[in-house]
Amino acid sequence: MPDAANTTADRPSTGVDPKPADHPNVPPRKIGVLLLNLGTPDGTDYWSMRRYLGEFLSDRRIIELSPLLWQPILQGIILTVRPSKSGQNYAKVWNRELNESPLRSFTRLQAEKLTEAFADEKEIVVEWGMRYGQPSTASCIESLIARGCDRLLLFPLYPQYSAATTGTACDEAFRALMKQRWMPALRTVPAYYDDPAYIQLLAASVRAQIEALDFEPEVLLVSFHGLPKENLLKGDPYHCQCQKTGRLLREALGRSEEQLQVVFQSRFGPKEWLQPYADEKVAQLAEAGVKRLAVVSPGFASDCVETLEELAIGLRETFEEAGGEHFSYLSCLNASDAHIAYLKKLVERELCGWI
């Protein structure tokens, strides 16, 4: 009989299950947090813009027409004419030091600072990706899985939900996950448009920026990216969530309905979009005698071409041409310390049970 001291049952456990020599390497388990933003071109030149716009405007969440009807129009006149015009707009606000769009710069910085904020949580890995353009959502998911993330939190950086923003960002992540043999457990961060902590953060940012101005705005416009009105009628909650953010911000700032008004920007095509339109409202206010105006855009977590060019530059020109005198665009929360602290709390809330 074998010596009892040498039996398998009596051997001390190593805590590691035996595996074949050719077993694939499995890294230590981690939790992935993926910050998702809409997208950015790689450059302001015609072909970079054409690639980006082609991907963006081919998304059925953005353009709901049948591809049989839409693609000939898109591939014809739109992608022939629009890339040059859009490239000129991007060039006005391009981050020339890093040779990239402001949206890419801010989103990267948010991810870097959030990584620092979770420095003591070794199992949490933060990445950032784009729905359109680079870094792609799929490449980020592959990177997170390769680093051992068997649990994944998708964080679309949109305070208000829309199928054309949060919806399509999650779609792209789901498509990438469908190709994974070992799919991680999955969670998504819900819209936080009426979260009291978010409203307080937003109000504090607005107050600080207004106090730094050399004039007191008579009216504060709260501008959100527009959508076709039919999206609302089909059940998209975006319009209602924008209005609630605007109302809560107005209450937090102690302003009247005349002193703080919600508008919608960036309409495209012949359809009716959510109203009032930002450019028309700005002109109306100036023509009615308003001389001092400020604009903030809480539908974006980061400044981008829609805020830095369309609002900060375009609306200023509209306001001054209509008789306005003092105009200021108030920046998004971007990568401010207060914003990063808030994003960290959201992540921690959504990771309950995982950490």
VEXDREN-2710 file (C-alpha; in Angstrom, 1 decimal):
% VEXDREN-2710
k/r/px/py/pz
1/MET/0.0/0.0/0.0
2/PRO/1.2/3.5/-0.7
3/ASP/2.4/5.7/2.2
4/ALA/-0.7/7.6/3.5
5/ALA/1.4/10.8/3.7
6/ASN/1.8/10.7/-0.1
7/THR/-1.9/10.2/-1.1
8/THR/-3.5/12.9/-3.2
9/ALA/-6.2/13.6/-0.6
10/ASP/-3.6/14.6/2.0
11/ARG/-1.5/16.8/-0.2
12/PRO/-1.8/20.6/0.5
13/SER/-3.9/22.4/-2.1
14/THR/-2.1/25.0/-4.3
15/GLY/-5.4/26.9/-4.9
16/VAL/-4.8/26.5/-8.7
17/ASP/-6.8/24.0/-10.7
18/PRO/-4.6/21.8/-13.0
19/LYS/-4.9/22.6/-16.7
20/PRO/-3.5/21.1/-19.9
21/ALA/-0.2/22.4/-21.2
22/ASP/-1.9/23.9/-24.3
23/HIS/-4.7/25.6/-22.3
24/PRO/-5.2/29.2/-23.5
25/ASN/-3.8/31.9/-21.2
26/VAL/-6.5/33.4/-18.9
27/PRO/-5.6/36.7/-17.3
28/PRO/-6.8/37.6/-13.8
29/ARG/-10.4/38.6/-13.6
30/LYS/-11.2/42.4/-14.0
31/ILE/-14.1/44.7/-14.5
32/GLY/-14.1/46.9/-17.6
33/VAL/-15.6/50.4/-17.7
34/LEU/-16.0/51.6/-21.3
35/LEU/-16.7/55.3/-21.8
36/LEU/-18.6/55.7/-25.1
37/ASN/-19.0/58.9/-27.2
38/LEU/-20.5/59.5/-30.5
39/GLY/-17.5/59.9/-32.8
40/THR/-14.9/62.0/-34.5
41/PRO/-13.2/62.2/-37.9
42/ASP/-9.4/61.5/-38.0
43/GLY/-8.8/64.8/-39.8
44/THR/-10.4/67.8/-41.3
45/ASP/-9.5/66.9/-44.9
46/TYR/-12.1/65.8/-47.5
47/TRP/-11.5/62.1/-47.3
48/SER/-11.3/61.9/-43.5
49/MET/-14.6/63.8/-43.3
50/ARG/-16.2/61.7/-46.0
51/ARG/-15.3/58.4/-44.2
52/TYR/-16.6/59.7/-40.9
53/LEU/-19.8/61.2/-42.4
54/GLY/-20.4/58.1/-44.5
55/GLU/-20.4/55.9/-41.4
56/PHE/-22.4/58.4/-39.3
57/LEU/-25.1/59.0/-41.9
58/SER/-25.4/55.3/-42.8
59/ASP/-26.5/54.5/-39.2
60/ARG/-30.2/53.5/-39.3
61/ARG/-30.6/55.1/-35.8
62/ILE/-29.6/58.4/-37.3
63/ILE/-31.3/58.3/-40.7
64/GLU/-34.4/56.0/-40.5
65/LEU/-35.1/56.0/-44.2
66/SER/-34.8/52.8/-46.1
67/PRO/-31.2/52.4/-47.4
68/LEU/-32.6/51.8/-50.9
69/LEU/-33.9/55.4/-50.8
70/TRP/-31.2/57.0/-48.6
71/GLN/-27.9/55.6/-49.9
72/PRO/-28.1/57.0/-53.4
73/ILE/-28.7/60.4/-51.9
74/LEU/-26.0/60.0/-49.4
75/GLN/-23.4/58.6/-51.7
76/GLY/-24.3/61.2/-54.3
77/ILE/-24.7/64.8/-53.5
78/ILE/-24.3/64.7/-49.7
79/LEU/-20.9/63.0/-49.5
80/THR/-19.8/65.0/-52.4
81/VAL/-20.6/68.4/-50.9
82/ARG/-20.8/68.1/-47.1
83/PRO/-17.3/66.8/-46.2
84/SER/-15.6/70.0/-47.3
85/LYS/-18.1/72.2/-45.4
86/SER/-17.9/70.0/-42.2
87/GLY/-14.1/69.9/-42.5
88/GLN/-14.0/73.7/-42.4
89/ASN/-16.2/73.8/-39.3
90/TYR/-13.9/71.2/-37.6
91/ALA/-10.8/73.2/-38.6
92/LYS/-12.0/76.2/-36.6
93/VAL/-11.9/74.2/-33.3
94/TRP/-9.3/71.5/-34.1
95/ASN/-6.8/70.6/-31.4
96/ARG/-3.7/71.3/-33.4
97/GLU/-1.3/70.4/-30.7
98/LEU/-2.6/66.8/-30.6
99/ASN/-3.9/66.9/-34.2
100/GLU/-7.4/65.6/-33.2
101/SER/-10.9/66.9/-32.5
102/PRO/-11.8/68.4/-29.1
103/LEU/-14.2/65.5/-28.5
104/ARG/-11.4/63.0/-28.8
105/SER/-9.1/65.0/-26.5
106/PHE/-11.7/65.5/-23.8
107/THR/-13.0/61.9/-23.8
108/ARG/-9.4/60.6/-23.6
109/LEU/-8.7/62.9/-20.7
110/GLN/-11.9/61.9/-18.9
111/ALA/-10.8/58.2/-19.2
112/GLU/-7.3/59.0/-17.9
113/LYS/-8.6/60.9/-14.9
114/LEU/-11.2/58.3/-14.2
115/THR/-8.4/55.7/-14.2
116/GLU/-6.5/57.8/-11.7
117/ALA/-9.6/58.1/-9.6
118/PHE/-9.9/54.3/-9.4
119/ALA/-6.2/53.8/-8.7
120/ASP/-7.0/51.9/-5.5
121/GLU/-9.5/49.6/-7.3
122/LYS/-7.0/47.4/-9.1
123/GLU/-9.6/45.2/-10.7
124/ILE/-11.2/48.1/-12.6
125/VAL/-10.0/49.0/-16.1
126/VAL/-11.2/52.1/-17.8
127/GLU/-11.2/52.5/-21.6
128/TRP/-12.8/55.0/-24.0
129/GLY/-14.2/54.5/-27.5
130/MET/-16.2/56.1/-30.3
131/ARG/-19.4/54.9/-32.0
132/TYR/-18.0/56.3/-35.3
133/GLY/-14.3/56.7/-36.0
134/GLN/-11.3/55.8/-33.8
135/PRO/-10.8/54.3/-31.3
136/SER/-13.6/52.0/-32.4
137/THR/-16.0/50.5/-29.8
138/ALA/-15.1/47.0/-31.1
139/SER/-11.3/47.5/-30.6
140/CYS/-11.9/48.8/-27.0
141/ILE/-14.0/45.8/-26.1
142/GLU/-11.4/43.4/-27.5
143/SER/-8.7/45.2/-25.5
144/LEU/-10.8/45.0/-22.3
145/ILE/-11.5/41.3/-22.7
146/ALA/-7.8/40.6/-23.5
147/ARG/-6.9/42.3/-20.2
148/GLY/-9.2/39.9/-18.3
149/CYS/-12.5/41.8/-18.1
150/ASP/-15.2/39.3/-17.6
151/ARG/-17.7/42.0/-16.5
152/LEU/-18.3/45.1/-18.5
153/LEU/-20.0/48.4/-17.8
154/LEU/-20.9/50.5/-20.8
155/PHE/-21.1/54.2/-20.1
156/PRO/-22.6/56.2/-22.9
157/LEU/-21.6/59.8/-22.1
158/TYR/-25.0/61.3/-22.7
159/PRO/-27.0/62.7/-19.7
160/GLN/-30.3/62.4/-21.7
161/TYR/-31.2/59.2/-23.6
162/SER/-31.9/59.1/-27.3
163/ALA/-31.9/56.2/-29.7
164/ALA/-29.6/58.3/-31.9
165/THR/-27.0/58.7/-29.2
166/THR/-27.1/56.2/-26.3
167/GLY/-29.1/53.7/-28.3
168/THR/-26.7/53.5/-31.2
169/ALA/-23.6/53.6/-29.0
170/CYS/-24.9/50.5/-27.2
171/ASP/-25.9/48.9/-30.5
172/GLU/-22.3/49.0/-31.6
173/ALA/-21.1/47.5/-28.4
174/PHE/-23.6/44.7/-28.6
175/ARG/-22.6/43.9/-32.2
176/ALA/-19.0/43.7/-31.0
177/LEU/-19.9/41.4/-28.1
178/MET/-21.8/39.1/-30.4
179/LYS/-18.5/38.1/-32.0
180/GLN/-16.9/37.2/-28.7
181/ARG/-16.7/33.5/-27.8
182/TRP/-16.4/34.3/-24.1
183/MET/-18.9/37.2/-23.6
184/PRO/-18.5/39.2/-20.4
185/ALA/-21.4/39.9/-18.1
186/LEU/-22.9/43.3/-19.2
187/ARG/-24.4/46.4/-17.6
188/THR/-25.2/49.9/-19.0
189/VAL/-25.3/53.2/-17.2
190/PRO/-28.8/54.7/-17.5
191/ALA/-29.5/58.4/-18.4
192/TYR/-28.9/60.7/-15.5
193/TYR/-30.7/63.8/-16.8
194/ASP/-32.6/64.4/-13.5
195/ASP/-30.1/63.1/-11.0
196/PRO/-30.0/65.8/-8.2
197/ALA/-26.2/65.5/-8.0
198/TYR/-25.9/66.1/-11.7
199/ILE/-28.2/69.1/-11.6
200/GLN/-26.2/70.5/-8.7
201/LEU/-22.9/70.0/-10.5
202/LEU/-24.3/71.6/-13.7
203/ALA/-25.7/74.6/-11.7
204/ALA/-22.4/75.1/-9.9
205/SER/-20.5/75.1/-13.3
206/VAL/-22.9/77.6/-14.8
207/ARG/-22.8/79.9/-11.7
208/ALA/-18.9/79.9/-11.7
209/GLN/-18.7/80.7/-15.4
210/ILE/-21.3/83.5/-15.3
211/GLU/-19.5/85.0/-12.2
212/ALA/-16.3/85.1/-14.3
213/LEU/-17.9/87.1/-17.1
214/ASP/-17.7/90.9/-17.3
215/PHE/-21.4/91.2/-17.9
216/GLU/-24.6/89.7/-16.4
217/PRO/-26.6/87.7/-19.0
218/GLU/-30.2/88.8/-19.4
219/VAL/-31.1/85.4/-20.8
220/LEU/-29.5/82.0/-20.4
221/LEU/-30.2/79.6/-23.3
222/VAL/-30.0/75.9/-22.6
223/SER/-29.3/74.3/-26.0
224/PHE/-29.6/70.6/-26.7
225/HIS/-28.8/68.8/-30.0
226/GLY/-32.0/68.5/-32.0
227/LEU/-33.8/65.5/-33.4
228/PRO/-36.6/65.2/-35.9
229/LYS/-40.0/65.7/-34.2
230/GLU/-41.2/62.3/-35.5
231/ASN/-38.6/60.7/-33.2
232/LEU/-40.6/62.1/-30.2
233/LEU/-43.9/61.0/-31.7
234/LYS/-42.4/57.4/-32.1
235/GLY/-41.6/57.3/-28.4
236/ASP/-38.0/58.6/-28.0
237/PRO/-37.8/60.1/-24.5
238/TYR/-35.1/62.6/-25.4
239/HIS/-37.3/65.7/-25.7
240/CYS/-38.9/65.2/-22.3
241/GLN/-35.6/64.5/-20.6
242/CYS/-34.1/67.6/-22.1
243/GLN/-37.0/69.7/-20.9
244/LYS/-36.7/68.3/-17.4
245/THR/-33.0/69.0/-17.3
246/GLY/-33.7/72.5/-18.3
247/ARG/-36.5/73.0/-15.7
248/LEU/-34.4/71.5/-12.9
249/LEU/-31.5/73.7/-13.9
250/ARG/-33.7/76.8/-13.9
251/GLU/-35.0/76.0/-10.5
252/ALA/-31.5/75.4/-9.1
253/LEU/-30.3/78.7/-10.5
254/GLY/-33.4/80.6/-9.3
255/ARG/-34.2/81.9/-12.8
256/SER/-37.6/82.6/-14.4
257/GLU/-38.9/81.0/-17.6
258/GLU/-38.0/84.1/-19.4
259/GLN/-34.5/84.2/-18.0
260/LEU/-33.7/80.5/-18.8
261/GLN/-35.1/79.0/-22.0
262/VAL/-34.6/75.6/-23.6
263/VAL/-33.7/75.5/-27.4
264/PHE/-32.6/72.8/-29.9
265/GLN/-29.7/73.1/-32.4
266/SER/-28.2/71.3/-35.3
267/ARG/-31.2/70.5/-37.4
268/PHE/-30.6/68.9/-40.8
269/GLY/-32.8/68.2/-43.8
270/PRO/-36.3/69.3/-44.6
271/LYS/-38.2/67.6/-41.7
272/GLU/-39.6/69.4/-38.7
273/TRP/-37.2/69.1/-35.8
274/LEU/-37.7/69.7/-32.1
275/GLN/-38.4/73.4/-31.4
276/PRO/-37.6/76.2/-30.6
277/TYR/-34.6/76.3/-33.0
278/ALA/-31.6/77.8/-31.3
279/ASP/-30.5/80.1/-34.2
280/GLU/-34.0/81.5/-34.6
281/LYS/-34.5/82.1/-30.9
282/VAL/-31.1/83.9/-30.6
283/ALA/-32.1/86.2/-33.5
284/GLN/-35.6/86.8/-31.9
285/LEU/-34.1/87.7/-28.6
286/ALA/-31.6/90.2/-30.1
287/GLU/-34.3/91.8/-32.2
288/ALA/-36.5/92.1/-29.1
289/GLY/-33.8/94.1/-27.3
290/VAL/-31.8/91.5/-25.4
291/LYS/-28.2/92.7/-25.4
292/ARG/-26.5/90.2/-23.1
293/LEU/-26.8/86.4/-23.7
294/ALA/-25.2/83.2/-22.5
295/VAL/-25.6/79.7/-23.8
296/VAL/-24.9/76.3/-22.2
297/SER/-25.2/72.9/-23.7
298/PRO/-25.8/70.2/-21.0
299/GLY/-26.7/67.5/-23.5
300/PHE/-23.0/67.0/-24.1
301/ALA/-20.5/65.7/-21.5
302/SER/-17.6/67.1/-23.5
303/ASP/-17.2/70.1/-25.8
304/CYS/-17.2/69.2/-29.5
305/VAL/-17.7/70.8/-32.9
306/GLU/-21.5/71.2/-32.1
307/THR/-20.7/73.4/-29.1
308/LEU/-17.3/75.1/-29.9
309/GLU/-18.2/75.9/-33.5
310/GLU/-21.9/75.9/-33.9
311/LEU/-22.7/77.6/-30.6
312/ALA/-19.6/79.5/-29.5
313/ILE/-18.9/80.8/-33.0
314/GLY/-22.1/80.5/-35.1
315/LEU/-24.6/81.6/-32.5
316/ARG/-22.4/84.5/-31.5
317/GLU/-22.4/85.8/-35.1
318/THR/-26.2/85.3/-35.3
319/PHE/-26.7/87.3/-32.0
320/GLU/-24.4/90.1/-32.9
321/GLU/-25.8/90.5/-36.5
322/ALA/-29.3/90.8/-35.0
323/GLY/-28.2/93.6/-32.6
324/GLY/-26.9/91.7/-29.6
325/GLU/-23.8/93.1/-27.8
326/HIS/-22.5/90.6/-25.2
327/PHE/-22.4/86.9/-25.8
328/SER/-20.8/84.0/-24.0
329/TYR/-20.8/80.2/-24.5
330/LEU/-20.4/78.4/-21.2
331/SER/-18.3/75.2/-21.5
332/CYS/-19.4/71.7/-20.9
333/LEU/-18.3/69.8/-17.7
334/ASN/-15.5/68.2/-19.7
335/ALA/-12.7/66.8/-17.6
336/SER/-13.1/69.1/-14.6
337/ASP/-12.3/67.5/-11.2
338/ALA/-15.9/67.9/-10.1
339/HIS/-17.2/66.1/-13.2
340/ILE/-14.7/63.2/-12.8
341/ALA/-15.7/62.8/-9.2
342/TYR/-19.4/62.6/-10.3
343/LEU/-18.6/60.1/-13.1
344/LYS/-16.8/58.0/-10.5
345/LYS/-19.9/58.0/-8.3
346/LEU/-22.1/56.9/-11.2
347/VAL/-19.7/54.1/-12.0
348/GLU/-19.5/52.9/-8.4
349/ARG/-23.3/53.0/-8.2
350/GLU/-23.7/50.8/-11.3
351/LEU/-21.0/48.4/-10.2
352/CYS/-22.7/47.5/-6.9
353/GLY/-22.4/43.8/-6.4
354/TRP/-19.4/43.6/-8.6
355/ILE/-17.1/45.6/-6.3
END
